[in-house]
């Protein structure tokens, strides 16, 4: 993991097309802004984990059986 120190208004660039800017720092909270092309998905980690879990459930044996029931 790369750890960087940034101040309000400073930014980092990821993969030449994603810019992460520090917008505000209040106590132990940091507000960031992310500029990325529309085709680059950006998720909070907890939302990403939920998406991954739902995808895994959808391809499980139970999920496939439920899909087969829906399709008749």
C-alpha positions as CSV (number, residue, x, y, z in Angstrom):
1,X,0.0,0.0,0.0
2,X,1.2,3.5,-0.9
3,X,0.6,6.0,1.9
4,X,0.7,9.7,0.9
5,X,0.2,12.9,2.9
6,X,-2.0,15.5,1.3
7,X,-3.4,18.8,2.4
8,X,-6.7,20.4,1.5
9,X,-6.8,21.2,-2.2
10,X,-4.0,18.8,-3.1
11,X,-4.6,15.8,-5.3
12,X,-3.2,12.5,-6.6
13,X,-3.5,11.0,-10.0
14,X,-4.2,7.3,-10.6
15,X,-3.7,5.6,-13.9
16,X,-3.5,8.9,-15.8
17,X,-7.2,9.4,-15.8
18,X,-8.5,9.4,-12.2
19,X,-7.9,12.4,-9.9
20,X,-8.5,12.2,-6.2
21,X,-8.6,15.6,-4.5
22,X,-8.7,16.4,-0.7
23,X,-11.7,18.7,-0.3
24,X,-11.9,19.1,3.4
25,X,-10.4,17.8,6.7
26,X,-12.5,17.9,9.9
27,X,-11.1,16.1,12.9
28,X,-10.8,12.5,11.9
29,X,-12.9,12.8,8.7
30,X,-11.6,13.6,5.3
31,X,-13.8,14.6,2.4
32,X,-12.4,13.6,-1.0
33,X,-13.5,14.3,-4.5
34,X,-12.9,11.8,-7.3
35,X,-12.8,12.8,-11.0
36,X,-12.9,9.8,-13.3
37,X,-14.2,8.9,-16.8
38,X,-17.8,7.6,-16.8
39,X,-16.6,4.1,-17.8
40,X,-14.6,3.8,-14.6
41,X,-16.8,2.6,-11.7
42,X,-16.1,4.2,-8.3
43,X,-17.7,2.6,-5.2
44,X,-17.3,3.0,-1.5
45,X,-15.7,-0.2,-0.3
46,X,-18.7,-1.4,1.7
47,X,-21.0,-1.0,-1.3
48,X,-18.4,-2.8,-3.5
49,X,-18.4,-5.7,-1.0
50,X,-22.2,-5.9,-1.1
51,X,-22.1,-6.0,-4.9
52,X,-19.5,-8.8,-4.9
53,X,-21.6,-10.8,-2.4
54,X,-24.7,-10.4,-4.4
55,X,-22.9,-11.5,-7.5
56,X,-21.5,-14.6,-5.7
57,X,-25.0,-15.5,-4.5
58,X,-26.4,-15.1,-8.0
59,X,-24.0,-17.7,-9.4
60,X,-24.3,-20.1,-6.5
61,X,-26.3,-23.4,-6.9
62,X,-29.3,-21.8,-5.1
63,X,-29.1,-18.7,-7.2
64,X,-29.0,-20.8,-10.4
65,X,-31.9,-22.9,-9.2
66,X,-34.0,-19.8,-8.5
67,X,-33.1,-18.5,-12.0
68,X,-34.2,-21.8,-13.6
69,X,-37.5,-21.6,-11.7
70,X,-38.1,-18.1,-13.0
71,X,-37.3,-19.1,-16.5
72,X,-39.6,-22.1,-16.2
